[in-house]
């Protein structure tokens, strides 16, 4: 079976005028979970994960990670999806809970 990984979620950032806010993350995908997590951490660190909101800096993110296993048999594609929630960055417990409430399941 082959696998594919995707992630989307919510970021939390500091606003230029003060305060914190959340915004939907970019959608990312990779062939391995390790590469996906690396891409998320890099995008969080360089401010690119927010998809253009323009925070002063990003604090962290809660991401819904989708793992798709698929195979092709008799010219038909069969797949199975699993989901998990992962946190990145420097989130407090209350920040984490807030972002969880913002994610659509």
N, C-alpha and C positions, 0 to 999 in steps of 0.2 A: 504494500500500500504506500502511496505517496502522501505527503502532507503539505499543507499550506497554512500560513499563519497571517491573521489580520488583527488590527487593533484600532479602536476608537474610544473616545471617552471625553473627559472634562479636565481642563487645566485650571489651576488656581494661580493668580498672579497679583503682584502689587501694581496698583494704578499710579500713574504719574502724579496725580494730585493728592494721593494718599488713599489708604484703604485697600481692600482686597476684593477681587471679583473672579467669577468663573466664566469660562468660555469653552465651546466645543473644541476638541483637539482636531488636528489633521488626522486623516485615516492613513494608516501605514500597513504595509504588508511585506512579508519576507518568506524565504524558503525554510528558515529554521527559527525556532523560538529564541535562541541565543542572539541571532542577528536582529530579530524584531526588537528585543529588549535593548540591544545596543543602539539601534536606530532611535528608539524612544528616548533613551537617556541622552543621546547626542542632541536631539531636537529640543529636549527640555533645557539642556545646558546652554544652547546657543539661541534660545528664544523662538525657534521656528515651530515648535509643537502647537502653538496657539493658532496657527493658520492666519495670522495677520491682525489680530486684535490690537496689538501694540502696547502690551504691558511694559512697565518699567523693567521688570524682570519676573520670571516664572518661579513659583515656589515649588510646585509639584503637580502631579496628575494622578487620576484614577482612571485606569484603562480597562475596557472590556476586551479580552483577548479571545479570539475565535480560532480554534484549531479545526481544520477540515482534513479528514482522511478520505482519500478517494482511490478508486480502482476502476479499471475498464475491463468488462467481461462481455463477450459476444457483442462488441461494438456499442455497449451501453455503459454509461458512467454512473457509478454508485458512490455515494458519499455519506459521511457521518460527521456531524459538527458537535464539538464540545466547547463550552464557554467557561471562562474564569475571570475574576476581577484581580487586577494587580495594581499596586501603588508604586509611584516613583517620586523621587525628590524628597523634600523636607516638610512633610505634612504633619501637623499635630493630629491628635485623635479627632478633634472637632472639625478640622479641615477635611479629613478623610471622610467623616460621616456626611458632611455637607456635600462633598462631590459625589458620594454614593447616591444621595437623594436627587442629584441633578442628572444622573445617567438614566437613560431609558433602557429598561430591560426588554 
